Amino acid sequence: MKCKLVGVCKIVTQNVEKIKSLPLLLLRLTLAYGFYGPATMKWNDIHAIGDWFASMDYPFPYLNAYLAGITEISGVFLLILGLGTRLISIPLMVTMLVAIFTVHLGNGFEAGSNGFEIPFYYLIMLFTLFVYGPGKFSIDNIIKNYRNKIA
């Protein structure tokens, strides 16, 4: 009986190895979708975002509104493509930390109360992409494979 279980575990492990990049792709696509709404909202009225940042005493509120908007819209496209995934994850994580500490933390955890739940989940997903990279379904992987061939 023990031998059969070992064989089953080996088969499962081999098959899971074949799809281990799929969750990374799904994380990227989920995050891109999640950032799309806030990014387009910012760009629809960037001045209002700057005013809102000013009301919360952000330093350089209009500059920060543009930086947040650029970061989020860049993140949408780069995450979809899997291009510069680790690099774009860094400013997106910073954006989530700022959102958590300046907007959401005082409202508790639950998303329904405008708490920090969603930005915290995004932060964890971005950190996962930063650590593991975008996976094989990405332009980053195509570039890596090309470099390995010519090296």
N, CA, C and O of each residue as an XYZ file, in Angstrom:
604
protein
N       0.829     -1.195      0.000
C       0.000      0.000      0.000
C       0.872      1.258      0.000
O       0.573      2.220     -0.707
N       1.945      1.251      0.788
C       2.821      2.409      0.888
C       3.449      2.728     -0.463
O       3.578      3.901     -0.813
N       3.837      1.729     -1.221
C       4.453      1.930     -2.530
C       3.480      2.611     -3.489
O       3.883      3.471     -4.272
N       2.211      2.237     -3.434
C       1.218      2.857     -4.310
C       1.047      4.334     -3.972
O       0.916      5.166     -4.870
N       1.049      4.662     -2.679
C       0.922      6.061     -2.279
C       2.117      6.884     -2.750
O       1.953      8.025     -3.184
N       3.292      6.325     -2.668
C       4.485      7.021     -3.138
C       4.387      7.269     -4.634
O       4.750      8.344     -5.112
N       3.901      6.289     -5.372
C       3.728      6.429     -6.821
C       2.711      7.503     -7.166
O       2.916      8.295     -8.086
N       1.603      7.524     -6.415
C       0.574      8.536     -6.642
C       1.133      9.930     -6.336
O       0.908     10.877     -7.090
N       1.852     10.041     -5.239
C       2.452     11.330     -4.868
C       3.428     11.801     -5.942
O       3.478     12.993     -6.248
N       4.187     10.900     -6.505
C       5.145     11.241     -7.547
C       4.420     11.749     -8.801
O       4.833     12.739     -9.405
N       3.348     11.072     -9.181
C       2.570     11.482    -10.357
C       1.932     12.855    -10.124
O       1.966     13.714    -11.005
N       1.359     13.056     -8.951
C       0.736     14.334     -8.629
C       1.784     15.444     -8.670
O       1.547     16.505     -9.248
N       2.925     15.203     -8.066
C       3.996     16.203     -8.042
C       4.455     16.556     -9.442
O       4.650     17.732     -9.749
N       4.632     15.563    -10.296
C       5.061     15.810    -11.675
C       4.026     16.641    -12.430
O       4.387     17.550    -13.177
N       2.760     16.340    -12.242
C       1.705     17.081    -12.937
C       1.536     18.497    -12.389
O       1.264     19.426    -13.150
N       1.692     18.667    -11.096
C       1.595     20.000    -10.501
C       2.752     20.870    -10.984
O       2.569     22.068    -11.201
N       3.930     20.294    -11.154
C       5.081     21.043    -11.673
C       4.768     21.658    -13.031
O       5.248     22.749    -13.339
N       3.975     20.976    -13.840
C       3.643     21.462    -15.183
C       2.764     22.709    -15.141
O       2.784     23.505    -16.080
N       1.999     22.892    -14.077
C       1.065     24.031    -14.015
C       1.433     25.050    -12.938
O       0.612     25.906    -12.611
N       2.628     24.984    -12.386
C       2.955     25.876    -11.277
C       3.034     27.348    -11.675
O       2.989     28.216    -10.804
N       3.151     27.648    -12.960
C       3.135     29.044    -13.404
C       1.719     29.596    -13.560
O       1.537     30.811    -13.645
N       0.733     28.733    -13.598
C      -0.647     29.181    -13.769
C      -1.113     30.093    -12.627
O      -1.712     31.131    -12.905
N      -0.864     29.752    -11.362
C      -1.284     30.674    -10.292
C      -0.598     32.040    -10.389
O      -1.197     33.058    -10.043
N       0.658     32.068    -10.859
C       1.353     33.347    -11.009
C       0.693     34.192    -12.097
O       0.556     35.406    -11.946
N       0.287     33.553    -13.188
C      -0.453     34.259    -14.238
C      -1.772     34.787    -13.687
O      -2.131     35.939    -13.935
N      -2.491     33.959    -12.947
C      -3.771     34.377    -12.381
C      -3.600     35.520    -11.381
O      -4.436     36.422    -11.325
N      -2.531     35.490    -10.598
C      -2.244     36.600     -9.685
C      -2.021     37.888    -10.471
O      -2.564     38.938    -10.129
N      -1.215     37.795    -11.531
C      -0.930     38.986    -12.347
C      -2.197     39.556    -12.953
O      -2.421     40.766    -12.908
N      -3.027     38.692    -13.521
C      -4.257     39.154    -14.171
C      -5.258     39.721    -13.163
O      -5.932     40.712    -13.444
N      -5.352     39.095    -12.001
C      -6.245     39.580    -10.946
C      -5.808     40.951    -10.461
O      -6.633     41.849    -10.293
N      -4.512     41.113    -10.237
C      -4.001     42.408     -9.795
C      -4.198     43.481    -10.864
O      -4.577     44.610    -10.554
N      -3.939     43.125    -12.119
C      -4.125     44.092    -13.210
C      -5.572     44.558    -13.251
O      -5.843     45.750    -13.397
N      -6.488     43.629    -13.122
C      -7.917     43.974    -13.104
C      -8.235     44.854    -11.892
O      -8.975     45.831    -12.003
N      -7.677     44.504    -10.748
C      -7.916     45.263     -9.524
C      -7.368     46.678     -9.580
O      -7.972     47.593     -9.020
N      -6.244     46.876    -10.240
C      -5.661     48.214    -10.352
C      -6.292     49.031    -11.475
O      -6.162     50.255    -11.486
N      -6.967     48.387    -12.411
C      -7.530     49.101    -13.550
C      -8.546     50.164    -13.124
O      -8.484     51.303    -13.587
N      -9.466     49.796    -12.255
C     -10.491     50.744    -11.804
C      -9.903     51.957    -11.099
O     -10.197     53.085    -11.493
N      -9.085     51.765    -10.073
C      -8.478     52.924     -9.405
C      -7.599     53.759    -10.333
O      -7.570     54.985    -10.220
N      -6.886     53.109    -11.245
C      -6.020     53.857    -12.168
C      -6.845     54.736    -13.093
O      -6.516     55.905    -13.295
N      -7.915     54.185    -13.658
C      -8.739     54.979    -14.571
C      -9.489     56.074    -13.814
O      -9.701     57.163    -14.347
N      -9.887     55.792    -12.581
C     -10.536     56.813    -11.768
C      -9.582     57.989    -11.548
O      -9.981     59.149    -11.650
N      -8.329     57.681    -11.249
C      -7.343     58.744    -11.042
C      -7.163     59.564    -12.309
O      -7.135     60.794    -12.260
N      -7.043     58.892    -13.434
C      -6.776     59.613    -14.679
C      -8.008     60.335    -15.209
O      -7.870     61.269    -15.998
N      -9.202     59.932    -14.801
C     -10.410     60.658    -15.214
C     -10.479     62.041    -14.584
O     -11.045     62.961    -15.174
N      -9.902     62.200    -13.380
C      -9.874     63.523    -12.735
C      -8.689     63.578    -11.770
O      -8.851     63.539    -10.550
N      -7.513     63.668    -12.348
C      -6.280     63.644    -11.548
C      -6.223     64.837    -10.601
O      -5.650     64.739     -9.516
N      -6.811     65.964    -11.001
C      -6.809     67.139    -10.130
C      -7.621     66.878     -8.857
O      -7.220     67.297     -7.771
N      -8.750     66.193     -8.985
C      -9.564     65.857     -7.806
C      -8.797     64.917     -6.877
O      -8.922     65.004     -5.655
N      -8.012     64.027     -7.455
C      -7.189     63.128     -6.627
C      -6.140     63.948     -5.877
O      -5.896     63.716     -4.693
N      -5.527     64.900     -6.565
C      -4.570     65.789     -5.901
C      -5.222     66.575     -4.777
O      -4.632     66.746     -3.711
N      -6.442     67.055     -5.012
C      -7.186     67.767     -3.955
C      -7.448     66.845     -2.760
O      -7.308     67.248     -1.605
N      -7.830     65.604     -3.061
C      -8.100     64.635     -1.989
C      -6.818     64.349     -1.207
O      -6.838     64.301      0.023
N      -5.702     64.159     -1.920
C      -4.420     63.936     -1.249
C      -4.060     65.145     -0.378
O      -3.554     64.986      0.733
N      -4.323     66.349     -0.886
C      -4.038     67.566     -0.111
C      -4.878     67.602      1.162
O      -4.402     68.029      2.214
N      -6.142     67.149      1.062
C      -7.016     67.154      2.243
C      -6.526     66.183      3.313
O      -6.887     66.310      4.483
N      -5.702     65.209      2.911
C      -5.135     64.259      3.883
C      -3.708     64.646      4.260
O      -2.991     63.869      4.890
N      -3.307     65.841      3.871
C      -1.981     66.377      4.199
C      -0.825     65.576      3.610
O       0.251     65.504      4.204
N      -1.050     64.970      2.433
C       0.065     64.335      1.728
C       1.049     65.432      1.320
O       0.630     66.519      0.924
N       2.331     65.162      1.411
C       3.277     66.129      0.850
C       3.184     66.084     -0.683
O       2.980     65.017     -1.262
N       3.331     67.212     -1.319
C       3.270     67.297     -2.785
C       2.080     66.509     -3.341
O       2.268     65.561     -4.104
N       0.871     66.892     -2.967
C      -0.304     66.075     -3.290
C      -0.534     65.856     -4.793
O      -0.942     64.767     -5.197
N      -0.284     66.851     -5.603
C      -0.545     66.687     -7.045
C       0.535     65.837     -7.693
O       0.252     65.030     -8.578
N       1.764     66.017     -7.254
C       2.841     65.146     -7.733
C       2.555     63.703     -7.337
O       2.712     62.791     -8.150
N       2.139     63.494     -6.098
C       1.825     62.141     -5.638
C       0.614     61.557     -6.355
O       0.554     60.348     -6.578
N      -0.343     62.393     -6.717
C      -1.495     61.906     -7.490
C      -1.018     61.389     -8.847
O      -1.438     60.321     -9.294
N      -0.144     62.147     -9.494
C       0.395     61.696    -10.782
C       1.238     60.438    -10.624
O       1.132     59.514    -11.431
N       2.076     60.395     -9.588
C       2.907     59.209     -9.371
C       2.060     57.970     -9.113
O       2.348     56.896     -9.642
N       1.019     58.115     -8.303
C       0.128     56.979     -8.035
C      -0.584     56.558     -9.317
O      -0.688     55.366     -9.605
N      -1.070     57.519    -10.081
C      -1.760     57.205    -11.330
C      -0.846     56.522    -12.339
O      -1.238     55.545    -12.977
N       0.372     57.037    -12.482
C       1.344     56.431    -13.400
C       1.701     55.017    -12.943
O       1.763     54.091    -13.752
N       1.931     54.864    -11.655
C       2.288     53.542    -11.118
C       1.171     52.542    -11.371
O       1.427     51.432    -11.838
N      -0.058     52.922    -11.071
C      -1.172     51.981    -11.209
C      -1.461     51.639    -12.668
O      -1.682     50.470    -12.985
N      -1.465     52.632    -13.567
C      -1.776     52.317    -14.965
C      -0.622     51.539    -15.603
O      -0.858     50.663    -16.435
N       0.616     51.847    -15.224
C       1.760     51.061    -15.702
C       1.653     49.630    -15.190
O       1.920     48.673    -15.917
N       1.259     49.502    -13.930
C       1.100     48.178    -13.337
C       0.085     47.341    -14.088
O       0.290     46.143    -14.285
N      -1.008     47.957    -14.510
C      -2.037     47.218    -15.258
C      -1.412     46.566    -16.488
O      -1.537     45.358    -16.686
N      -0.744     47.362    -17.304
C      -0.192     46.847    -18.560
C       0.971     45.897    -18.333
O       1.054     44.851    -18.977
N       1.872     46.251    -17.422
C       3.045     45.403    -17.197
C       2.673     44.069    -16.556
O       3.272     43.044    -16.882
N       1.706     44.064    -15.660
C       1.277     42.810    -15.048
C       0.576     41.914    -16.061
O       0.776     40.699    -16.050
N      -0.237     42.490    -16.932
C      -0.902     41.680    -17.965
C       0.148     41.007    -18.841
O       0.051     39.815    -19.137
N       1.150     41.776    -19.253
C       2.182     41.246    -20.142
C       3.202     40.363    -19.423
O       3.862     39.534    -20.051
N       3.326     40.538    -18.129
C       4.389     39.834    -17.410
C       5.735     40.426    -17.794
O       6.706     39.698    -17.997
N       5.790     41.736    -17.892
C       7.004     42.448    -18.290
C       7.447     43.342    -17.136
O       6.681     44.187    -16.672
N       8.674     43.157    -16.677
C       9.164     43.946    -15.554
C       8.361     43.690    -14.293
O       8.153     44.591    -13.479
N       7.917     42.464    -14.140
C       6.990     42.121    -13.052
C       7.575     42.423    -11.684
O       6.923     43.056    -10.854
N       8.790     41.979    -11.444
C       9.396     42.230    -10.129
C       9.619     43.726     -9.919
O       9.419     44.243     -8.820
N      10.027     44.402    -10.966
C      10.304     45.830    -10.862
C       9.032     46.627    -10.559
O       9.046     47.457     -9.651
N       7.942     46.406    -11.282
C       6.701     47.158    -11.054
C       6.049     46.762     -9.729
O       5.277     47.537     -9.165
N       6.352     45.570     -9.232
C       5.789     45.152     -7.946
C       6.239     46.061     -6.807
O       5.497     46.265     -5.847
N       7.439     46.604     -6.906
C       7.972     47.435     -5.811
C       7.160     48.721     -5.632
O       6.661     48.959     -4.532
N       7.002     49.569     -6.672
C       6.198     50.775     -6.441
C       4.727     50.477     -6.169
O       4.059     51.244     -5.475
N       4.217     49.370     -6.709
C       2.834     49.008     -6.399
C       2.698     48.603     -4.930
O       1.691     48.918     -4.297
N       3.700     47.909     -4.381
C       3.662     47.577     -2.956
C       3.732     48.845     -2.108
O       3.036     48.958     -1.098
N       4.563     49.791     -2.511
C       4.647     51.061     -1.783
C       3.299     51.773     -1.827
O       2.842     52.310     -0.817
N       2.664     51.776     -2.998
C       1.343     52.391     -3.137
C       0.339     51.732     -2.199
O      -0.467     52.423     -1.575
N       0.377     50.414     -2.093
C      -0.550     49.708     -1.199
C      -0.256     50.039      0.259
O      -1.183     50.205      1.052
N       1.012     50.136      0.620
C       1.357     50.493      2.001
C       0.867     51.902      2.338
O       0.323     52.132      3.418
N       1.060     52.838      1.419
C       0.576     54.198      1.643
C      -0.946     54.190      1.789
O      -1.488     54.841      2.682
N      -1.637     53.453      0.912
C      -3.100     53.383      0.996
C      -3.545     52.776      2.327
O      -4.489     53.260      2.951
N      -2.868     51.728      2.750
C      -3.224     51.088      4.019
C      -3.074     52.061      5.176
O      -3.991     52.223      5.982
N      -1.908     52.715      5.258
C      -1.619     53.532      6.431
C      -2.287     54.904      6.419
O      -2.484     55.499      7.479
N      -2.639     55.416      5.241
C      -3.230     56.758      5.214
C      -4.740     56.766      5.017
O      -5.404     57.727      5.406
N      -5.294     55.716      4.423
C      -6.724     55.718      4.107
C      -7.484     54.632      4.864
O      -8.533     54.910      5.446
N      -6.982     53.425      4.867
C      -7.781     52.268      5.279
C      -7.581     51.789      6.719
O      -8.508     51.239      7.313
N      -6.412     51.986      7.281
C      -6.093     51.387      8.584
C      -7.070     51.801      9.681
O      -7.467     50.974     10.503
N      -7.451     53.049      9.698
C      -8.374     53.544     10.728
C      -9.770     52.964     10.635
O     -10.570     53.111     11.559
N     -10.069     52.303      9.520
C     -11.401     51.717      9.327
C     -11.448     50.232      9.680
O     -12.466     49.575      9.459
N     -10.383     49.712     10.213
C     -10.341     48.290     10.562
C      -9.956     47.426      9.376
O      -9.422     47.924      8.385
N     -10.223     46.147      9.473
C      -9.786     45.184      8.462
C     -10.781     45.020      7.317
O     -10.373     45.007      6.155
N     -12.058     44.895      7.608
C     -13.060     44.506      6.614
C     -13.172     45.488      5.453
O     -13.235     46.703      5.642
N     -13.194     44.925      4.248
C     -13.332     45.740      3.038
C     -14.655     46.492      3.026
O     -14.713     47.620      2.538
N     -15.707     45.897      3.547
C     -17.023     46.527      3.564
C     -17.067     47.806      4.383
O     -17.965     48.629      4.211
N     -16.108     47.971      5.262
C     -16.010     49.186      6.069
C     -14.895     50.104      5.568
O     -14.438     50.991      6.289
N     -14.463     49.882      4.324
C     -13.323     50.592      3.733
C     -12.050     50.339      4.530
O     -11.186     51.208      4.647
N     -11.954     49.124      5.077
C     -10.777     48.732      5.821
C      -9.632     48.358      4.899
O      -9.709     48.533      3.683
N      -8.564     47.838      5.500
C      -7.344     47.572      4.738
C      -7.291     46.177      4.124
O      -6.244     45.770      3.621
N      -8.387     45.445      4.155
C      -8.402     44.066      3.660
C      -7.921     43.949      2.208
O      -6.991     43.188      1.943
N      -8.515     44.664      1.280
C      -8.178     44.524     -0.139
C      -6.750     44.993     -0.424
O      -5.998     44.255     -1.059
N      -6.339     46.196      0.020
C      -4.952     46.561     -0.245
C      -3.947     45.612      0.427
O      -2.840     45.423     -0.077
N      -4.330     45.025      1.551
C      -3.449     44.050      2.207
C      -3.317     42.790      1.350
O      -2.220     42.252      1.202
N      -4.429     42.320      0.787
C      -4.367     41.160     -0.107
C      -3.520     41.476     -1.332
O      -2.709     40.656     -1.762
N      -3.712     42.669     -1.894
C      -2.901     43.071     -3.049
C      -1.421     43.097     -2.680
O      -0.574     42.660     -3.458
N      -1.118     43.608     -1.497
C       0.262     43.662     -1.029
C       0.870     42.263     -0.967
O       2.003     42.059     -1.402
N       0.129     41.308     -0.431
C       0.612     39.922     -0.347
C       0.799     39.329     -1.746
O       1.794     38.652     -2.004
N      -0.147     39.580     -2.639
C      -0.032     39.045     -4.005
C       1.153     39.678     -4.730
O       1.881     38.984     -5.439
N       1.354     40.980     -4.565
C       2.503     41.652     -5.182
C       3.810     41.122     -4.621
O       4.769     40.917     -5.365
N       3.855     40.901     -3.324
C       5.063     40.347     -2.710
C       5.353     38.948     -3.257
O       6.510     38.594     -3.481
N       4.315     38.168     -3.466
C       4.479     36.833     -4.047
C       5.098     36.939     -5.441
O       6.022     36.193     -5.764
N       4.598     37.855     -6.265
C       5.167     38.044     -7.605
C       6.596     38.564     -7.533
O       7.435     38.191     -8.352
N       6.875     39.419     -6.563
C       8.238     39.924     -6.388
C       9.199     38.772     -6.066
O      10.307     38.713     -6.598
N       8.769     37.874     -5.203
C       9.625     36.754     -4.783
C       9.736     35.683     -5.865
O      10.841     35.234     -6.170
N       8.608     35.266     -6.452
C       8.597     34.140     -7.391
C       8.715     34.551     -8.854
O       8.999     33.711     -9.708
N       8.501     35.822     -9.154
C       8.526     36.273    -10.532
C       7.208     35.990    -11.222
O       6.261     35.511    -10.597
N       7.144     36.290    -12.519
C       5.874     36.225    -13.234
C       5.482     34.839    -13.722
O       4.342     34.640    -14.143
N       6.387     33.886    -13.677
C       6.094     32.552    -14.201
C       6.421     32.456    -15.681
O       6.882     33.418    -16.296
N       6.173     31.271    -16.246
C       6.584     31.032    -17.632
C       5.653     31.673    -18.660
O       6.031     31.809    -19.823
N       4.445     32.069    -18.256
C       3.507     32.708    -19.179
C       3.699     34.221    -19.120
O       2.802     34.950    -18.696
N       4.874     34.688    -19.549
C       5.197     36.099    -19.413
C       6.266     36.505    -20.419
O       7.037     35.676    -20.902
N       6.294     37.787    -20.720
C       7.362     38.318    -21.573
C       8.698     38.244    -20.838
O       9.735     38.008    -21.458
N       8.679     38.442    -19.529
C       9.909     38.294    -18.750
C      10.551     36.926    -18.995
O      11.768     36.825    -19.146
N       9.734     35.888    -19.032
C      10.251     34.538    -19.251
C      10.783     34.367    -20.676
O      11.799     33.702    -20.882
N      10.105     34.962    -21.659
C      10.582     34.903    -23.041
C      11.953     35.567    -23.141
O      12.861     35.036    -23.780
N      12.098     36.724    -22.510
C      13.383     37.436    -22.514
C      14.458     36.599    -21.839
O      15.577     36.494    -22.342
N      14.116     35.997    -20.688
C      15.081     35.160    -19.965
C      15.524     33.991    -20.820
O      16.717     33.694    -20.893
N      14.577     33.320    -21.470
C      14.920     32.179    -22.332
C      15.788     32.621    -23.511
O      16.721     31.912    -23.889
N      15.494     33.773    -24.091
C      16.290     34.289    -25.213
C      17.719     34.561    -24.754
O      18.677     34.192    -25.433
N      17.858     35.209    -23.595
C      19.206     35.502    -23.061
C      19.986     34.224    -22.794
O      21.190     34.162    -23.043
N      19.300     33.204    -22.286
C      19.976     31.924    -22.019
C      20.449     31.266    -23.312
O      21.487     30.605    -23.319
N      19.715     31.435    -24.391
C      20.091     30.837    -25.672
C      21.310     31.510    -26.274
O      22.160     30.845    -26.866
N      21.403     32.841    -26.127
C      22.516     33.544    -26.745
C      23.756     33.583    -25.845
O      24.837     33.963    -26.295
N      23.603     33.200    -24.600
C      24.742     33.251    -23.664
C      25.648     32.044    -23.811
O      26.647     31.933    -23.101
